[in-house]
Amino acid sequence: MKGIKKEGWISYKADGMFSFLWQKRYLILNDSYLLFYKNDRLNEEPVLSVALTSISNVSRIQLKQNCFEILRAADQRDNLSAINSYFYESNSKRSIFVSTGTERDLHGWLDAIFAKCPLLSGVSSPTNFTHKVHVGFDPKMGNFVGVPDGWAKLLQTSEITYDDWNRNSKAVIKALQFYEDYNGLDTIQSEKQTHTSLGLKPLKSPTKYIVNKRSNSIKRSLSKTLRKNKTDSILPAYQSELKPFPRSFENNNSVTSIKNSKLYDEDGMHVSKDYVAYLQTKQLEKREQQAIQQHFRRHDSNAILKPHRAAPSAPIAKDHDGGIKAPTEDLLELKDAGDFDEIIMKMKTVAIDVNPRPYFQMIEKAGQGASGAVYLSKRIKLPQENDLRFLNSHCHRIVKERVAIKQIHLSKQPKKQLIMNELLVMNDSHHENIVNFLEAYIIDDEELWVIMEYMEGGCLTDILDAAAGSNDGKKSSALNESQISYIVRETCQGLKFLHGNNIIHRDIKSDNILLNSRGLVKITDFGFCVELTEKRSKRATMVGTPYWMAPEIVNQKQYDEKVDVWSLGIMLIEMIEGEPPYLNEDPLKALYLIANNGSPRLRHAELVSNKTRQFLDACLPVKVEMRASVRKLLTFEFLSLACGPEEFKLAIKWR
Ligand SMILES: Nc1ncnc2c1ncn2[C@@H]1O[C@H](COP(=O)(O)OP(=O)(O)OP(=O)(O)O)[C@@H](O)[C@H]1O
């Protein structure tokens, strides 16, 4: 039999005529039904089949040891004897009682049934007594019910449908959790105790997320804004506190304590396994943040960021052909967050503490980032002799060279540690496919100037946008296959370098690929980089930009350097089709689709060569162990299609 989710022997009785009789049955859960068979040979019709859509509640009950009750709506299709018809007359709900051999088995059944029943939350697996949290859909009202108000509002304004919920309610929940975290929303905490359904006025979507209602170019620029806003909206874990359990769930269940890592509601009952995981992730992220700040205090000028967190039962990454190194140090003790002065002090281990204005002449603004503006400048003087010791010996500096200067007002930055992160990674990462960091200055402990090589071609997104704009809104690639192959190869080389140094970039996308007038392609934006060690070869922090995000990040699982490979695959689709998958969807729906849909596909796969398709297929398996490492990708035939920098240089328009 196909689609079996769980099966095994149980005892059961239904209410009705023979309600005193416990009968041994072989129970099967598939995608649509709970089927009760007389034996495990399944050679007869089931004695009872219960449509999962009819199940309105499942709860543990003290009727018998290891027992739960399934409450389902009466179904006209039920074959009722006259006696049983009489029995059920006044009751539109029916109960089935199931008793399992062991406590463990009971939990297994509860989890499996909750995961599959559309009228149940999919998020809850009660382990003791009565399960009180229901999330479902009211077909009459056309609304989701039983969800926290904040989620209700988000669902209302999103394009997530009942069908989506029915298909994979877990993915919807994951998307909601992720969306909230990503935006630093606190819908759950801010809610009142009253339970409401989704019959609410639509919440005004956050401006940065109105990406689905616009024309392609506006959409893209808005999505760019969204991407640019990431330092405001991402890494909420770095600032968020542990949130209480949603207080507006039905029956006003609220979690009041965390005892022995298990969640209890006010009655001391266990609730929602997913929420336990969710809140534990929150705690871990908070600890990670503390660890990062602790690290800054200890940081010496030659080290790169080493966030330290005890990853939850971190498995060792199996595919380590990307050159993950041996562990570098043990977990640091976790202490309180460092303050502004400490961050400045640490920045000064990398940046020169002098006013650099006399050394540079500003020419024009080259771009605007979330943390500050980037200027094209000319070096007109070298720093003083005694400051030269701070200058990285990798870089040769000459008067009259053109440089990019990123000016950051530190006091205005909500996420100074990200800037620090970027500085440290750039200082240590010198490679021809990484934007070259030259030096940095701190002015009056207020302003940070990061001096980089100037990439006059701007970012890859601009090239893709220019093509979209010049083609009457029709999406087509600005680049031919050999140019795309070239960009991918260069990006892979940069990633190989980073991964070989245990660094995950975590935000690979066209915005973070810069081009120069020699046709060179380089990775930039290291704010979200993180270092892996063998002990912590998988991480669980949520970073990146939604549309490029790997499913394991959206699903809040542990992850490793392969998230960059996924993002590279999405960037490849972006280059072929002009935009990443799901850009037309609202972000919440996009997150749901990433979590649920598996590998995204090209809209017109027939338009690209087999080599390109093979490469893409290697980048985008949902199963991480099936996804190629960057080292492996570099052997793919697709990269042999690459043109040279000269040809590439001629093909792209310079600003
Ligand atoms: N080295 C460079 N050479 C030329 N232009 C650059 C350089 N670095 C950045 N830019 C331009 O400046 C824009 C903003 O860059 P920045 O790195 O600040 O962006 P961001 O990643 O969105 O911001 P942030 O790092 O503050 O989050 C880029 O989109 C790019 O066009």
The ligand as an SDF file (V2000), in Angstrom:
LIG
                    3D

 31 33  0  0  0  0  0  0  0  0999 V2000
   33.9910   47.8390   -3.7180 N   0  0  0  0  0  0  0  0  0  0  0  0
   32.9970   48.4520   -4.3690 C   0  0  0  0  0  0  0  0  0  0  0  0
   33.1920   49.0360   -5.5370 N   0  0  0  0  0  0  0  0  0  0  0  0
   32.1870   49.6410   -6.1950 C   0  0  0  0  0  0  0  0  0  0  0  0
   30.9320   49.7330   -5.7500 N   0  0  0  0  0  0  0  0  0  0  0  0
   30.6690   49.1620   -4.5710 C   0  0  0  0  0  0  0  0  0  0  0  0
   31.6760   48.5130   -3.8110 C   0  0  0  0  0  0  0  0  0  0  0  0
   31.1200   48.0320   -2.6910 N   0  0  0  0  0  0  0  0  0  0  0  0
   29.8300   48.3680   -2.7540 C   0  0  0  0  0  0  0  0  0  0  0  0
   29.5540   49.0600   -3.8690 N   0  0  0  0  0  0  0  0  0  0  0  0
   28.2590   49.6070   -4.2800 C   0  0  0  0  0  0  0  0  0  0  0  0
   27.6050   50.1320   -3.1560 O   0  0  0  0  0  0  0  0  0  0  0  0
   26.3530   49.4820   -2.9460 C   0  0  0  0  0  0  0  0  0  0  0  0
   26.1560   49.2770   -1.4710 C   0  0  0  0  0  0  0  0  0  0  0  0
   27.1570   48.3950   -1.0130 O   0  0  0  0  0  0  0  0  0  0  0  0
   27.1190   47.7940    0.4280 P   0  0  0  0  0  0  0  0  0  0  0  0
   28.1530   46.7400    0.5720 O   0  0  0  0  0  0  0  0  0  0  0  0
   27.1410   48.8940    1.4120 O   0  0  0  0  0  0  0  0  0  0  0  0
   25.6720   47.1800    0.3200 O   0  0  0  0  0  0  0  0  0  0  0  0
   24.8490   46.3400    1.3110 P   0  0  0  0  0  0  0  0  0  0  0  0
   25.4570   45.0230    1.4210 O   0  0  0  0  0  0  0  0  0  0  0  0
   23.4570   46.3920    0.8530 O   0  0  0  0  0  0  0  0  0  0  0  0
   24.9500   47.1330    2.6250 O   0  0  0  0  0  0  0  0  0  0  0  0
   25.4250   46.6720    4.0120 P   0  0  0  0  0  0  0  0  0  0  0  0
   26.7120   45.9350    3.8300 O   0  0  0  0  0  0  0  0  0  0  0  0
   25.5760   47.9870    4.6910 O   0  0  0  0  0  0  0  0  0  0  0  0
   24.3390   45.8200    4.5030 O   0  0  0  0  0  0  0  0  0  0  0  0
   26.4490   48.1840   -3.7150 C   0  0  0  0  0  0  0  0  0  0  0  0
   25.2020   47.7970   -4.1960 O   0  0  0  0  0  0  0  0  0  0  0  0
   27.3820   48.4980   -4.8470 C   0  0  0  0  0  0  0  0  0  0  0  0
   26.6610   49.0310   -5.9280 O   0  0  0  0  0  0  0  0  0  0  0  0
  1  2  1  0
  2  3  1  0
  2  7  2  0
  3  4  2  0
  4  5  1  0
  5  6  2  0
  6  7  1  0
  6 10  1  0
  7  8  1  0
  8  9  2  0
  9 10  1  0
 10 11  1  0
 11 12  1  0
 11 30  1  0
 12 13  1  0
 13 14  1  0
 13 28  1  0
 14 15  1  0
 15 16  1  0
 16 17  2  0
 16 18  1  0
 16 19  1  0
 19 20  1  0
 20 21  2  0
 20 22  1  0
 20 23  1  0
 23 24  1  0
 24 25  2  0
 24 26  1  0
 24 27  1  0
 28 29  1  0
 28 30  1  0
 30 31  1  0
M  END
$$$$
